[in-house]
């Protein structure tokens, strides 16, 4: 269940029970505003998802390349101390 669904369910029946009251119009306006905000957040998350996946792929490829380039580097260890 999405946050928009929960928000919509929370407002069900408000219009029918408050016909003629200015608060009903205000609540409807608030609901619309929140629905628009939630949609904007969803859109931004979808855009970020693609960007973050691209960065993760590039970082993984960089890490693999660095590991491969370091394979030929000799790092002295305890075995070298005994020589």
C-alpha positions in Angstrom: 0.0 0.0 0.0 1.5 3.4 -1.0 1.4 6.5 1.1 -0.9 8.1 -1.5 -3.4 5.2 -1.0 -3.3 5.6 2.7 -3.8 9.4 2.4 -6.7 8.9 0.0 -8.4 6.4 2.3 -8.0 8.8 5.2 -10.1 11.4 3.3 -12.8 9.0 2.1 -16.3 10.2 3.0 -15.1 13.6 4.3 -16.8 15.5 1.4 -20.2 13.7 1.9 -20.2 14.3 5.7 -19.1 18.0 5.5 -21.1 19.3 2.5 -21.4 23.0 2.6 -18.6 23.6 5.1 -15.6 25.6 4.1 -13.4 23.1 6.0 -14.4 20.4 3.4 -13.0 22.5 0.6 -9.9 23.2 2.6 -9.4 19.5 3.3 -9.8 18.7 -0.4 -7.2 21.4 -1.2 -4.8 19.9 1.4 -5.3 16.4 0.0 -4.5 17.6 -3.5 -1.4 19.4 -2.3 -0.1 16.3 -0.6 -0.9 14.1 -3.5 1.2 16.5 -5.7 4.1 16.5 -3.3 4.1 12.7 -3.0 4.1 12.4 -6.8 7.0 14.8 -7.0 8.9 12.7 -4.4 8.2 9.5 -6.4 9.4 11.2 -9.6 12.6 12.3 -7.9 13.3 8.9 -6.4 12.8 7.3 -9.8 15.3 9.7 -11.4 17.8 9.1 -8.5 17.4 5.3 -8.9 18.9 5.4 -12.4 21.7 7.8 -11.4 22.6 5.7 -8.3 22.6 2.5 -10.3 24.9 4.0 -12.8 27.3 5.3 -10.1 27.3 1.8 -8.4 28.2 0.1 -11.7 31.0 2.6 -12.4 32.4 2.3 -8.8 32.3 -1.5 -9.1 34.2 -1.4 -12.4 36.7 1.1 -10.9 37.3 -1.2 -8.0 37.8 -4.2 -10.2 40.3 -2.2 -12.3 42.2 -1.0 -9.3 42.5 -4.5 -7.8 43.7 -5.8 -11.2 46.4 -3.1 -11.4 47.6 -3.8 -7.9 48.1 -7.5 -8.4 51.7 -6.9 -9.7 52.7 -4.8 -6.7 54.8 -6.6 -4.1 54.0 -5.7 -0.5 56.6 -6.8 2.0 55.3 -9.0 4.7 56.5 -11.1 7.6 58.1 -13.6 5.2 60.3 -10.9 3.9 61.5 -10.0 7.4 63.1 -13.4 7.8 65.4 -13.0 4.8 
